[in-house]
Amino acid sequence: MQLEFQCQKCEESFSMDVSDIQSDPVLRCPGCGTRAPDEQVEAVVSGLEEVFAALAPLRRKFSASVEVNSEDMPPPYDEAPAVSRKAALLDEEDSEDEEGEDEEEEEVAELE
């Protein structure tokens, strides 16, 4: 059974076998190296194992197919994940300008 992924960073599509993720819960984009946190991958593996266990008894009477597209999740899972953006780092030039302003203020205070 294959799981299909598309990296949100570089948009590369790739697939992984469920048994590979179960034995080594690492999810990494082959294009840019972006990696999902281990605990998130382990939670997905655990959830899949629960789905498989629930479907197993149904196999005697029904054939089942499951497809999940993360863009079409049912409520309450359909909300966009909250992503906290890091504040932009000041470049060297900006930080030097601020230091220069501080020094000028100190010089003016000393003259008064």
KOLRODO-671763 format. One line per field, with one value per atom (N, C-alpha, C, O, CB): residue number from 1; residue in one letter; atom name; x, y, z negated. Coordinates in pm, 1 decimal, always signed. Atoms other than C-alpha are relative to their C-alpha. Glycine has a CB too. Layout:
BEGIN
k = (NUM/...) $
r = (A/...) $
a = (CA/...) $
xx = (X/...) $
yy = (Y/...) $
zz = (Z/...) $
***
This chain:
BEGIN
k = (1/1/1/1/1/2/2/2/2/2/3/3/3/3/3/4/4/4/4/4/5/5/5/5/5/6/6/6/6/6/7/7/7/7/7/8/8/8/8/8/9/9/9/9/9/10/10/10/10/10/11/11/11/11/11/12/12/12/12/12/13/13/13/13/13/14/14/14/14/14/15/15/15/15/15/16/16/16/16/16/17/17/17/17/17/18/18/18/18/18/19/19/19/19/19/20/20/20/20/20/21/21/21/21/21/22/22/22/22/22/23/23/23/23/23/24/24/24/24/24/25/25/25/25/25/26/26/26/26/26/27/27/27/27/27/28/28/28/28/28/29/29/29/29/29/30/30/30/30/30/31/31/31/31/31/32/32/32/32/32/33/33/33/33/33/34/34/34/34/34/35/35/35/35/35/36/36/36/36/36/37/37/37/37/37/38/38/38/38/38/39/39/39/39/39/40/40/40/40/40/41/41/41/41/41/42/42/42/42/42/43/43/43/43/43/44/44/44/44/44/45/45/45/45/45/46/46/46/46/46/47/47/47/47/47/48/48/48/48/48/49/49/49/49/49/50/50/50/50/50/51/51/51/51/51/52/52/52/52/52/53/53/53/53/53/54/54/54/54/54/55/55/55/55/55/56/56/56/56/56/57/57/57/57/57/58/58/58/58/58/59/59/59/59/59/60/60/60/60/60/61/61/61/61/61/62/62/62/62/62/63/63/63/63/63/64/64/64/64/64/65/65/65/65/65/66/66/66/66/66/67/67/67/67/67/68/68/68/68/68/69/69/69/69/69/70/70/70/70/70/71/71/71/71/71/72/72/72/72/72/73/73/73/73/73/74/74/74/74/74/75/75/75/75/75/76/76/76/76/76/77/77/77/77/77/78/78/78/78/78/79/79/79/79/79/80/80/80/80/80/81/81/81/81/81/82/82/82/82/82/83/83/83/83/83/84/84/84/84/84/85/85/85/85/85/86/86/86/86/86/87/87/87/87/87/88/88/88/88/88/89/89/89/89/89/90/90/90/90/90/91/91/91/91/91/92/92/92/92/92/93/93/93/93/93/94/94/94/94/94/95/95/95/95/95/96/96/96/96/96/97/97/97/97/97/98/98/98/98/98/99/99/99/99/99/100/100/100/100/100/101/101/101/101/101/102/102/102/102/102/103/103/103/103/103/104/104/104/104/104/105/105/105/105/105/106/106/106/106/106/107/107/107/107/107/108/108/108/108/108/109/109/109/109/109/110/110/110/110/110/111/111/111/111/111/112/112/112/112/112) $
r = (M/M/M/M/M/Q/Q/Q/Q/Q/L/L/L/L/L/E/E/E/E/E/F/F/F/F/F/Q/Q/Q/Q/Q/C/C/C/C/C/Q/Q/Q/Q/Q/K/K/K/K/K/C/C/C/C/C/E/E/E/E/E/E/E/E/E/E/S/S/S/S/S/F/F/F/F/F/S/S/S/S/S/M/M/M/M/M/D/D/D/D/D/V/V/V/V/V/S/S/S/S/S/D/D/D/D/D/I/I/I/I/I/Q/Q/Q/Q/Q/S/S/S/S/S/D/D/D/D/D/P/P/P/P/P/V/V/V/V/V/L/L/L/L/L/R/R/R/R/R/C/C/C/C/C/P/P/P/P/P/G/G/G/G/G/C/C/C/C/C/G/G/G/G/G/T/T/T/T/T/R/R/R/R/R/A/A/A/A/A/P/P/P/P/P/D/D/D/D/D/E/E/E/E/E/Q/Q/Q/Q/Q/V/V/V/V/V/E/E/E/E/E/A/A/A/A/A/V/V/V/V/V/V/V/V/V/V/S/S/S/S/S/G/G/G/G/G/L/L/L/L/L/E/E/E/E/E/E/E/E/E/E/V/V/V/V/V/F/F/F/F/F/A/A/A/A/A/A/A/A/A/A/L/L/L/L/L/A/A/A/A/A/P/P/P/P/P/L/L/L/L/L/R/R/R/R/R/R/R/R/R/R/K/K/K/K/K/F/F/F/F/F/S/S/S/S/S/A/A/A/A/A/S/S/S/S/S/V/V/V/V/V/E/E/E/E/E/V/V/V/V/V/N/N/N/N/N/S/S/S/S/S/E/E/E/E/E/D/D/D/D/D/M/M/M/M/M/P/P/P/P/P/P/P/P/P/P/P/P/P/P/P/Y/Y/Y/Y/Y/D/D/D/D/D/E/E/E/E/E/A/A/A/A/A/P/P/P/P/P/A/A/A/A/A/V/V/V/V/V/S/S/S/S/S/R/R/R/R/R/K/K/K/K/K/A/A/A/A/A/A/A/A/A/A/L/L/L/L/L/L/L/L/L/L/D/D/D/D/D/E/E/E/E/E/E/E/E/E/E/D/D/D/D/D/S/S/S/S/S/E/E/E/E/E/D/D/D/D/D/E/E/E/E/E/E/E/E/E/E/G/G/G/G/G/E/E/E/E/E/D/D/D/D/D/E/E/E/E/E/E/E/E/E/E/E/E/E/E/E/E/E/E/E/E/E/E/E/E/E/V/V/V/V/V/A/A/A/A/A/E/E/E/E/E/L/L/L/L/L/E/E/E/E/E) $
a = (N/CA/C/O/CB/N/CA/C/O/CB/N/CA/C/O/CB/N/CA/C/O/CB/N/CA/C/O/CB/N/CA/C/O/CB/N/CA/C/O/CB/N/CA/C/O/CB/N/CA/C/O/CB/N/CA/C/O/CB/N/CA/C/O/CB/N/CA/C/O/CB/N/CA/C/O/CB/N/CA/C/O/CB/N/CA/C/O/CB/N/CA/C/O/CB/N/CA/C/O/CB/N/CA/C/O/CB/N/CA/C/O/CB/N/CA/C/O/CB/N/CA/C/O/CB/N/CA/C/O/CB/N/CA/C/O/CB/N/CA/C/O/CB/N/CA/C/O/CB/N/CA/C/O/CB/N/CA/C/O/CB/N/CA/C/O/CB/N/CA/C/O/CB/N/CA/C/O/CB/N/CA/C/O/CB/N/CA/C/O/CB/N/CA/C/O/CB/N/CA/C/O/CB/N/CA/C/O/CB/N/CA/C/O/CB/N/CA/C/O/CB/N/CA/C/O/CB/N/CA/C/O/CB/N/CA/C/O/CB/N/CA/C/O/CB/N/CA/C/O/CB/N/CA/C/O/CB/N/CA/C/O/CB/N/CA/C/O/CB/N/CA/C/O/CB/N/CA/C/O/CB/N/CA/C/O/CB/N/CA/C/O/CB/N/CA/C/O/CB/N/CA/C/O/CB/N/CA/C/O/CB/N/CA/C/O/CB/N/CA/C/O/CB/N/CA/C/O/CB/N/CA/C/O/CB/N/CA/C/O/CB/N/CA/C/O/CB/N/CA/C/O/CB/N/CA/C/O/CB/N/CA/C/O/CB/N/CA/C/O/CB/N/CA/C/O/CB/N/CA/C/O/CB/N/CA/C/O/CB/N/CA/C/O/CB/N/CA/C/O/CB/N/CA/C/O/CB/N/CA/C/O/CB/N/CA/C/O/CB/N/CA/C/O/CB/N/CA/C/O/CB/N/CA/C/O/CB/N/CA/C/O/CB/N/CA/C/O/CB/N/CA/C/O/CB/N/CA/C/O/CB/N/CA/C/O/CB/N/CA/C/O/CB/N/CA/C/O/CB/N/CA/C/O/CB/N/CA/C/O/CB/N/CA/C/O/CB/N/CA/C/O/CB/N/CA/C/O/CB/N/CA/C/O/CB/N/CA/C/O/CB/N/CA/C/O/CB/N/CA/C/O/CB/N/CA/C/O/CB/N/CA/C/O/CB/N/CA/C/O/CB/N/CA/C/O/CB/N/CA/C/O/CB/N/CA/C/O/CB/N/CA/C/O/CB/N/CA/C/O/CB/N/CA/C/O/CB/N/CA/C/O/CB/N/CA/C/O/CB/N/CA/C/O/CB/N/CA/C/O/CB/N/CA/C/O/CB/N/CA/C/O/CB/N/CA/C/O/CB/N/CA/C/O/CB/N/CA/C/O/CB/N/CA/C/O/CB/N/CA/C/O/CB/N/CA/C/O/CB/N/CA/C/O/CB/N/CA/C/O/CB) $
xx = (+84.5/+0.0/+89.5/+182.5/-96.4/-80.4/+142.2/-71.2/-193.3/+31.9/+48.8/+99.3/+63.1/+184.2/+34.3/-47.6/+128.8/+13.7/-74.6/-96.5/-25.8/+278.7/+41.7/+93.7/+108.6/-54.6/+352.0/+55.8/-15.4/-108.7/-67.7/+601.4/-59.2/-74.0/+152.0/+55.0/+453.6/+109.1/+79.9/-69.2/-110.1/+797.7/+45.1/+51.2/+118.2/-53.5/+928.0/-97.9/-69.9/+128.9/+106.5/+607.9/+34.5/-36.0/-37.8/-32.8/+781.6/-97.0/-128.0/+146.2/+88.3/+548.1/+83.9/+177.6/-112.2/-69.8/+667.0/-92.6/-191.6/+131.4/+82.0/+524.1/+88.7/+208.8/-78.6/-70.0/+618.7/-90.9/-213.1/+39.2/+75.1/+511.8/-33.4/+51.1/+78.9/+42.6/+313.5/+92.4/+127.7/-145.2/-86.5/+532.0/+135.9/+196.1/+19.4/-127.0/+843.7/-14.2/+74.2/+47.2/+22.2/+695.7/-24.1/+16.0/-119.8/+22.9/+582.9/+132.0/+149.3/-92.5/-127.2/+934.3/+98.9/+181.5/+62.5/-89.5/+1115.0/-81.6/-89.3/+123.2/+91.4/+880.5/+69.4/+70.6/-80.2/-65.3/+1072.4/-66.6/-76.2/+155.6/+61.8/+898.5/+82.3/+78.7/-150.6/-89.8/+1145.7/-18.9/-25.4/+148.7/+13.0/+1105.1/+131.3/+237.1/-38.0/-123.3/+1355.0/+55.0/+171.7/-24.5/-43.8/+1369.8/+78.2/+189.8/-118.0/-63.1/+1450.4/+42.4/+108.8/-94.1/-41.6/+1496.8/-89.0/-58.6/+136.9/+91.6/+1205.4/-47.9/-80.1/-120.5/+33.4/+1120.1/-114.0/-118.3/+123.3/+109.4/+804.3/+53.0/+136.4/-123.8/-41.7/+851.9/-35.7/-142.0/-66.1/+18.6/+886.2/-133.4/-201.3/+112.8/+124.3/+590.3/-122.5/-221.3/-13.9/+111.8/+360.2/-8.3/-117.4/+14.6/-2.5/+469.4/-46.4/-122.7/+142.3/+41.6/+426.9/-150.4/-213.6/+76.6/+144.7/+73.1/-75.6/-179.3/-37.5/+63.1/-13.8/+7.9/-90.8/+66.2/-17.2/+127.6/-97.0/-160.5/+145.9/+91.8/-72.3/-144.4/-220.2/+14.0/+135.0/-389.3/-28.7/-137.6/-20.6/+17.5/-337.4/-16.6/-98.2/+119.2/+11.4/-288.5/-139.1/-193.3/+107.6/+136.1/-622.0/-101.3/-194.4/-35.2/+89.7/-795.0/+11.0/-90.6/+33.4/-18.7/-643.5/-67.0/-132.0/+149.5/+60.6/-755.6/-152.3/-218.1/+46.1/+145.5/-1110.4/-52.2/-163.1/-40.9/+43.7/-1129.0/+16.0/-56.6/+77.9/-30.2/-990.1/-124.2/-142.8/+102.1/+117.2/-1318.2/-101.5/-177.1/-68.2/+94.1/-1515.0/+37.0/-47.4/-7.1/-47.5/-1304.8/-75.6/-81.3/+147.7/+76.5/-1515.3/-124.2/-167.1/-42.1/+125.6/-1822.0/+10.7/-69.8/-106.3/-8.7/-1702.5/+143.6/+239.4/-56.1/-128.3/-1420.2/-1.4/-104.3/+23.8/-3.6/-1305.5/+117.4/+222.2/+9.4/-104.7/-1104.0/-5.0/-112.5/-17.2/-5.7/-987.8/+90.8/+203.2/+50.3/-81.9/-865.3/-17.9/-130.6/-38.4/+5.7/-779.2/+84.1/+203.4/+49.9/-71.4/-686.3/+0.5/-106.0/-66.3/-7.9/-561.4/-65.6/-95.7/+145.0/+68.2/-717.9/-151.6/-220.8/+32.0/+144.9/-1066.6/-38.2/-121.7/-48.3/+27.0/-1072.6/-136.7/-179.0/+110.6/+129.0/-1409.1/+19.6/+126.7/-81.8/-11.1/-1480.5/+23.7/-26.2/-127.7/-68.1/-1319.9/+142.1/+217.8/+2.9/-137.0/-1004.2/+25.0/+137.1/+31.4/-11.8/-1070.5/+62.6/+90.4/-134.7/-60.3/-925.2/+148.0/+216.5/-19.7/-142.3/-587.6/+83.4/+47.1/+30.0/-83.7/-310.3/+58.0/+93.7/+112.6/-58.9/-184.6/+150.9/+213.5/-42.7/-144.3/+167.5/+53.6/+13.5/+37.9/-58.4/+368.8/+120.9/+213.2/+39.5/-110.9/+597.9/+104.9/+72.8/-49.0/-108.2/+935.9/+19.3/+6.5/+132.2/-26.5/+1012.0/+125.7/+221.4/+14.1/-116.3/+1252.5/+119.2/+107.0/-30.3/-121.3/+1605.0/+50.7/+41.7/+108.5/-57.5/+1765.8/+129.0/+207.9/+24.9/-128.2/+2043.1/+104.1/+70.0/-7.7/-109.4/+2381.0/-11.2/+13.9/+133.8/+6.8/+2325.6/-103.5/-77.4/-33.5/+104.2/+1998.6/+45.1/+23.3/-127.8/-40.4/+2146.4/+110.9/+117.4/+46.2/-104.6/+2449.2/-60.2/-14.1/+101.8/+66.7/+2216.7/-63.0/-54.2/-107.1/+62.3/+2028.1/+104.4/+82.1/-80.5/-107.1/+2355.0/+49.4/+76.6/+117.0/-45.4/+2461.4/-97.3/-54.7/+18.0/+100.9/+2131.3/+11.0/+0.0/-140.8/-14.4/+2178.4/+120.4/+113.1/+14.1/-121.6/+2530.9/-22.4/+23.8/+118.3/+28.3/+2407.7/-85.7/-62.1/-71.0/+86.1/+2134.5/+80.7/+57.9/-114.7/-83.5/+2393.4/+89.0/+107.9/+87.6/-86.1/+2623.3/-79.9/-29.8/+64.9/+84.2/+2335.7/-32.3/-30.8/-130.5/+31.8/+2242.5/+120.6/+104.1/-45.1/-121.2/+2604.3/+26.5/+76.0/+121.8/-23.9/+2621.2/-95.5/-61.2/-14.1/+99.2/+2308.0/+28.3/-45.5/-136.5) $
yy = (-116.6/+0.0/+123.5/+133.3/-0.5/-120.8/+336.0/+121.7/+133.9/+23.2/-130.7/+677.6/+102.6/+100.7/+29.5/-103.1/+971.8/+131.8/+169.0/+15.9/-127.6/+1300.9/+103.3/+68.7/-14.8/-110.3/+1641.2/+101.0/+147.7/+64.8/-93.0/+1868.4/+139.5/+187.6/+1.2/-135.7/+2208.1/+102.7/+213.2/+34.5/-94.4/+2368.7/+2.3/+108.7/-35.9/+3.7/+2249.8/-59.5/-63.2/-79.7/+55.8/+2087.6/-131.8/-173.2/+98.1/+130.9/+1758.1/-104.4/-107.6/-40.7/+110.3/+1457.5/-125.3/-149.8/-22.1/+126.1/+1126.5/-94.0/-50.8/+22.0/+97.6/+807.3/-85.3/-100.4/-88.5/+87.7/+579.0/-118.2/-103.9/+75.2/+118.0/+227.8/+5.2/+42.2/-128.0/-3.2/+199.4/-85.1/-44.4/-48.9/+87.9/-90.7/+64.7/+41.0/-135.1/-70.5/+126.1/+103.3/+116.8/+68.5/-102.0/+404.0/-65.8/-12.3/+90.3/+70.1/+151.3/-45.7/-37.7/-120.3/+49.8/+8.3/+112.5/+99.7/-97.7/-114.1/+344.8/+128.1/+179.8/-4.9/-113.9/+638.8/+132.9/+224.1/+14.3/-123.3/+903.7/+42.4/-35.3/-19.5/-55.6/+1125.4/+120.6/+225.7/+39.3/-105.1/+1334.1/+16.4/-81.4/-33.0/-30.2/+1506.8/-33.8/+12.3/+150.0/+32.0/+1361.9/+119.4/+119.4/-115.9/-116.2/+1699.4/+100.9/+138.5/+67.4/-107.6/+1952.3/-43.0/+33.0/+116.8/+49.9/+1738.5/+41.5/+9.6/+45.0/-36.7/+1888.0/-127.0/-226.2/+83.3/+120.2/+1645.7/+28.7/+133.9/-52.5/-10.2/+1589.1/-44.0/-134.2/-87.1/+40.9/+1566.6/-146.7/-193.1/+90.1/+143.1/+1204.9/-29.6/-125.6/-52.3/+28.1/+1230.2/+12.5/-57.9/+94.3/-12.1/+1343.2/-123.0/-173.3/+127.2/+118.9/+1052.9/-121.4/-203.5/-23.9/+111.7/+808.1/+3.7/-101.7/+2.2/-12.9/+943.9/-47.3/-112.5/+146.7/+45.8/+883.6/-151.1/-216.0/+65.1/+145.4/+529.7/-67.1/-166.7/-39.1/+55.5/+461.0/+7.2/-88.7/+75.4/-15.0/+596.2/-98.0/-154.9/+141.4/+95.2/+383.4/-141.7/-218.3/+6.4/+132.8/+74.0/-21.3/-131.5/-20.2/+10.2/+147.2/-19.1/-98.6/+125.9/+15.2/+185.6/-141.9/-205.2/+104.4/+136.0/-142.6/-102.6/-195.1/-32.5/+93.2/-322.3/+5.2/-98.2/+32.3/-13.3/-185.0/-57.6/-111.0/+147.1/+50.8/-283.7/-151.9/-215.3/+68.6/+143.2/-636.3/-88.4/-175.5/-41.1/+87.3/-795.1/+21.5/-69.5/+22.4/-28.1/-626.6/-71.5/-89.9/+148.7/+62.9/-801.1/-126.9/-165.6/-31.2/+123.3/-1117.1/+28.8/-55.8/-66.6/-30.6/-938.1/+115.2/+125.3/+32.0/-118.9/-616.3/+26.4/-3.4/+121.9/-52.2/-481.8/+149.0/+214.6/-27.8/-141.5/-137.5/+69.6/+9.9/+15.2/-83.6/+142.4/+133.2/+189.5/+19.1/-125.0/+450.1/+96.4/+62.0/-23.2/-103.9/+772.2/+125.7/+168.4/+24.1/-121.1/+1078.5/+106.6/+87.3/-26.1/-113.7/+1410.5/+106.1/+150.4/+52.7/-94.4/+1652.0/+134.0/+210.8/+22.3/-124.0/+1939.5/-11.2/+90.4/+35.2/+22.7/+1781.8/-71.1/-161.5/-81.5/+65.3/+1684.5/+42.8/+156.0/+33.5/-37.0/+1674.0/+85.3/+82.1/-126.0/-78.5/+1913.7/-92.7/-205.2/+85.5/-127.1/+1984.7/+1.7/+94.9/+29.4/+12.6/+1871.9/+81.5/+83.5/-145.1/-73.2/+2093.9/+137.9/+204.6/+13.9/-131.3/+2406.5/-3.9/-103.4/+46.5/-9.1/+2520.5/-5.4/+57.0/+131.3/+5.6/+2436.5/+136.9/+213.4/-102.0/-126.7/+2729.6/-11.4/-94.0/+35.8/+0.2/+2801.0/+131.5/+238.8/-20.6/-123.0/+3046.5/+37.1/-42.3/-16.2/-49.8/+3251.7/+61.1/+131.8/+103.4/-61.3/+3346.6/+143.4/+173.2/-81.2/-138.5/+3715.1/+6.5/-67.6/+88.2/-15.4/+3825.2/+47.9/+136.5/+99.7/-41.8/+3855.4/+129.6/+149.7/-109.7/-123.7/+4195.4/-31.9/-115.4/+101.4/+21.5/+4208.8/+87.7/+175.5/+31.2/-69.3/+4341.2/+151.1/+223.5/-45.3/-143.8/+4683.2/+66.2/+172.0/+27.3/-55.3/+4741.6/+5.2/+105.4/-82.1/+2.6/+4637.6/+101.2/+157.2/-140.6/-100.2/+4863.8/+139.4/+224.2/-9.4/-129.7/+5157.7/+26.8/+138.1/+6.0/-17.8/+5100.5/+29.6/+112.8/-124.1/-25.1/+5086.2/+143.7/+210.2/-100.4/-136.7/+5414.3/+101.0/+203.1/+23.7/-90.2/+5579.6/+6.0/+113.6/-44.6/+4.1/+5466.7/+82.5/+155.6/-145.2/-73.9/+5610.7/+150.2/+228.7/-45.3/-142.0/+5943.6/+56.1/+167.8/+20.3/-45.0/+5966.3/+18.2/+112.9/-99.7/-9.8/+5903.4/+125.4/+194.0/-128.0/-117.0/+6175.3/+127.9/+219.8/+2.0/-117.8/+6429.4/+17.4/+129.3/-11.9/-6.3/+6343.5/+49.7/+122.6/-138.0/-41.5/+6395.5/+149.8/+216.3/-81.8/-140.9/+6739.7/+89.2/+203.5/+26.4/-82.8/+6862.6/+9.9/+76.0/-52.3) $
zz = (+0.0/+0.0/+0.0/-80.0/-121.5/-16.3/+103.9/-57.9/-48.1/+147.7/+42.5/-56.4/+92.8/+115.1/-151.6/-91.7/+181.6/-76.2/-153.5/+121.7/+65.7/+61.8/+103.6/+209.7/-108.8/-78.3/+212.1/-98.8/-187.7/+94.3/+88.7/+40.1/+17.3/+129.6/+27.3/-5.0/-48.5/+30.4/+76.3/-132.6/-21.1/-22.7/+146.2/+207.8/-90.3/-137.3/+316.2/+100.9/+220.7/+2.7/-82.4/+450.1/+67.8/+159.9/+103.1/-58.0/+532.9/-52.3/-171.4/-32.9/+37.7/+533.1/-17.0/+59.1/+106.3/+23.3/+391.3/-74.2/-133.2/-79.4/+70.5/+249.3/-89.5/-66.7/+99.6/+93.4/-36.9/-28.4/-32.9/-132.4/+35.9/-120.1/-148.8/-230.3/+34.9/+139.8/-444.0/-86.6/-197.3/-13.2/+80.2/-562.4/-26.5/-131.2/+71.0/+22.0/-516.9/-111.6/-196.2/+130.2/+102.8/-731.0/-135.8/-239.1/+37.8/+126.2/-992.5/-62.3/-183.9/+22.0/+53.5/-1025.9/-29.9/-120.2/+97.7/+20.4/-1001.0/+19.5/+130.9/+98.9/-13.6/-1076.3/+29.8/-52.9/-125.1/-44.4/-883.0/+130.1/+225.0/+18.8/-120.3/-630.2/+42.3/-21.7/-24.6/-48.2/-429.2/+150.3/+224.7/-33.7/-142.5/-93.1/+70.1/+27.3/+22.5/-72.1/+155.2/+78.4/+117.4/+94.6/-77.2/+333.9/-81.4/-45.4/+60.6/+77.2/+63.1/-139.9/-210.3/-10.5/+130.6/-248.6/-115.6/-230.5/-27.5/+107.7/-444.3/-68.2/-2.8/+53.7/+75.6/-722.5/-96.9/-160.7/-76.1/+97.2/-926.5/-135.9/-143.0/+43.3/+134.4/-1305.0/-24.9/+16.3/-107.0/+26.0/-1422.9/-66.8/-30.4/-86.6/+72.2/-1660.9/+90.3/+69.2/-119.0/-93.9/-1376.2/+89.5/+116.2/+85.7/-85.6/-1154.9/-79.6/-28.8/+57.7/+84.5/-1443.0/-26.3/-34.2/-132.5/+19.8/-1502.9/+124.5/+113.1/-32.9/-123.9/-1136.2/+10.1/+45.0/+122.6/-4.5/-1151.7/-96.7/-62.2/-34.1/+100.1/-1468.4/+49.5/+34.9/-134.2/-53.8/-1306.8/+113.0/+120.5/+48.9/-109.6/-996.2/-53.3/-2.2/+96.3/+58.8/-1210.5/-59.8/-51.9/-107.3/+53.3/-1383.4/+113.2/+100.4/-82.3/-115.1/-1044.8/+55.3/+84.0/+110.7/-52.2/-922.1/-90.0/-41.3/+13.9/+95.7/-1240.2/+8.6/-3.2/-143.6/-10.0/-1201.1/+131.5/+135.3/-12.5/-130.1/-832.8/+13.0/+89.6/+110.3/-13.8/-879.1/-12.8/+72.2/-104.5/+10.4/-1003.9/+113.6/+147.4/-133.7/-108.7/-724.1/+129.0/+216.7/+25.2/-124.5/-459.0/+33.5/+150.2/-10.3/-26.3/-498.3/+85.5/+164.0/-133.3/-69.9/-358.9/+99.2/+191.7/-100.1/-84.4/-194.5/+42.9/-28.4/-73.3/-46.3/+11.4/-31.3/-15.2/+155.0/+38.1/-102.2/+67.2/+91.8/-153.3/-55.8/+49.4/-74.2/-94.6/+155.5/+74.8/-139.4/+74.5/+111.0/-145.7/-60.9/+18.2/-82.5/-107.3/+149.9/+80.9/-187.7/+68.5/+92.0/-145.9/-55.7/-31.8/-109.1/-152.0/+134.3/+111.5/-297.4/+32.5/-58.9/-38.7/-38.2/-100.2/-19.0/-24.2/+145.9/+8.7/-138.3/-129.1/-127.4/+119.8/+128.0/-505.5/-52.9/-29.6/-103.0/+58.6/-688.8/-125.4/-186.1/-33.8/+123.2/-976.3/-119.4/-115.6/-22.2/+24.2/-1220.4/+55.2/+28.3/-148.3/-49.6/-1038.9/+126.6/+177.4/+26.7/-125.7/-735.0/-15.2/+84.5/+62.5/+20.9/-894.9/+34.7/+10.9/-145.2/-35.1/-769.1/-127.9/-227.7/+80.1/+119.4/-1014.8/-32.1/+57.5/+18.2/+43.6/-1218.7/+11.2/-55.2/-146.2/-19.9/-1103.8/-52.8/-7.8/+150.3/+53.2/-1303.9/+83.8/+102.3/-149.7/-81.5/-1090.0/-90.3/-185.8/+104.1/+77.0/-1226.7/+47.0/+165.8/+14.4/-35.8/-1236.2/+84.8/+62.3/-125.9/-87.4/-967.9/-83.0/-167.6/+116.1/+69.2/-1093.9/+60.5/+181.7/+7.2/-50.9/-1065.0/+72.9/+28.8/-114.1/-64.5/-816.6/-69.3/-148.5/+152.5/+69.2/-924.8/+11.9/-84.4/+55.1/-24.8/-770.5/-90.7/-147.9/+147.2/+85.7/-960.4/-145.4/-213.7/+12.2/+140.4/-1293.7/-26.5/-136.0/-40.0/+16.2/-1238.9/-5.7/-82.2/+114.0/+0.3/-1162.1/-136.7/-188.5/+110.9/+130.8/-1487.9/-106.6/-194.5/-38.2/+96.4/-1683.2/+14.7/-85.2/+19.7/-25.4/-1520.6/-57.0/-110.9/+149.5/+55.4/-1622.6/-151.4/-210.3/+41.1/+145.4/-1983.1/-45.2/-144.0/-48.4/+35.1/-1990.1/+15.0/-67.8/+88.0/-22.6/-1844.4/-113.5/-159.7/+135.9/+108.8/-2112.6/-128.1/-203.3/-22.9/+120.3/-2385.9/+7.0/-93.4/-16.2/-15.1/-2243.6/-23.3/-88.0/+139.8/+18.2/-2233.9/-148.8/-199.8/+83.8/+142.1/-2593.8/-80.6/-178.4/-50.7/+71.8/-2705.4/+18.8/-72.3/+48.3/-29.1/-2537.5/-78.2/-108.4/+149.4/+68.6/-2717.5/-142.8/-215.9/+18.8) $
***
